[in-house]
Amino acid sequence: MPTHYKAWSLALGGHACEFPEAMFYELGGVPTTRIVEILNERHGCQLPVNATVEHKEAIFLELSSEIAAIEPVVALARKYHGVKPLAVASGGHRRIVMNTLRALGIADLFQAIVTAEDYRRGKPSPDPFLEAALRLDVPPERCLVFEDTATGIAAATAAGMQSVLVPPPRR
């Protein structure tokens, strides 16, 4: 998440002050295109949605070497790989999510990777998590979600799943 925020700040340039870090975390898990729409709505900006998303994602890809794992979560994924069905349910676009998982060396740990292209309504809607459960063939009530935002926790709750709030890494 810190690398995503840095990419947003660089991509927004003069509009970066309209996207404070607290708001960024409040919108964690919300699809990137929707975040640009929200910034336009809340601040009266006229940011071109697709161009802004593409610019932010290009910057994020350039910053890939700065991506840091949340080690306790990665350790759990490694421990349960092959033991329990595992999935990623993200508000990001597939190329960004896959780049991140590859950069962390964990892409092969998951049986399902659900991204913004795979559902209609993003978090806080339950759609991303319900799609992941469907792909894993696991009933939602038997799923445990590890989330780093309140928006993601709300989506997990709406999906009927248990969840664990993972605090952001300390800087």
N, C-alpha and C positions, 0 to 999 in steps of 0.2 A: 504493500500500500504506500509506503513512503516514496518509492520510485514512481508510482502512478501520480502521486500528488506533485512531485517535481516536474513530471512531464506536462501535467495540466498547467502548472504555473508558467512554464516556458511557452507552451502553446497559446495561452491566453494573452501573453504579453501585457499590454496596458489594461486589459480587463481582469488580470490576475487578482487584483484587490477585491473583486466582486465574488471571488471563490475562496474564502478563507478556509483554513485547514479544518476547522470544526464543521463547516458545511460539507466539505469533501467527505469526511468520515460519516456524517449524517446520511449522505447519499451513497455510501459504500454498497456495492452490489447492484446499484441501479444501472441499467444499460447506458453506455457512453452517449449514444444519440439522445437519450432522454435527459441526461445531465445537461447537455448543451441547450436543449429546449427549456429546461428549468431555469438555467442562467438567463436566457432571453426573457422568460416570463417574469422572473423575480426582479431583474435589474433593468428591464427595458433595453437590453442589448439587441443587436441585430447580427449576432454571430451566425454565419452560414453553417448550418448543422453538419452536413456531410464533409465540407472542407475542414471545419474545426476538428471533427472526429479524426479524419485522416491525418491532419497535422499532429494532433496529440499522440496518435498511435505511432506515427513515424518517429517522433521524439522518444517515446517509450522504448521502441525497438533499439534506438541508438544507445539508450541507457541500460540495456540488458545486463551489462557486466555489474551494475550496481544492485541488481535484484538480490534481496536477502531472504532466506528461508525463515519461517517461524519454526525453529528447530524442534520444539516439543511435538508439534503437529506432524512434521515430517517423520520424526521418530515413530510416532504411532502408525503412520501410513506404511512405513517400512516393516514394522512389527506385524501388522495385520494383512499385508500383501499376501495373497494366496490362502489366507485363513478366513477372511471376511470379504464380502463384496465391497469394493470401494469406488467412489465416484467423485468427480469435481462438478459443481454446479455454479457457473460464473455468469456475471452480467457482462463480461468482456466478449469481444469478438474472438472467434476460433484462432486466428493466426496469432493474436496477442497471448491468449491463454496457453496455447501450445508452445509458443516461444518461452513463456515463463516457466512452464513445467520442464521443458528441455534444459533451460538454463540452470535449473535447480537439480537436474538429473533424476527427476521423479515421474516423468511422463508415463513410463511403463508400469507404474504401480496401480493404475486405475483401469477398471473394466469399462467405465463409462465416463465420458467427458462431455458435459452439456454446456453450451455457450449461447450467447444472445441470438444466434441464428436458429436455435432449436426450439424456441418457444415464442409465444405471442406477447405475454405480459411478464415484465421483469419484476424483480424484488421491489417492494415487499409482497407482491403476489406470490403465491406458493408454486407457480408454474415451473420455475427451474428445478426445484427440489422434487416435485411430483414427476417430472420427466426423468430425472436421474433415478428415482425409485423404480419407475416403469422399466427403464433400460436394464436395471440390475435385477428385475423381477423380485423385488423385496417390498412388502407392504409398507406404506409410509409410517405406520405406528411402530415398526421394527427398525426404523432408521435413527441414527444419531448424527446430528449435523454439528460441525465445528465451524463457527462463523466469527468474523472479526468486526462486524458492524451490527448496530441495533436493527437496521433495515433487514439484514440477513436473518437475524433472530426472529423478527416478526414474520418473515416468509416461512421459516421452518415451523413456527408455531401454527401458522395458517395451513400448512401442509399436514398438520397432525403429527409432527416429528419432535422428538426431544432434541435439545440443542445445548451447546457449550459455547459461551462467549469467550473468544480468545483475544486477550488484550493486545493492542498494537506493540510492536517491538520498541524497546527503550532505545533512545538515541544517545 
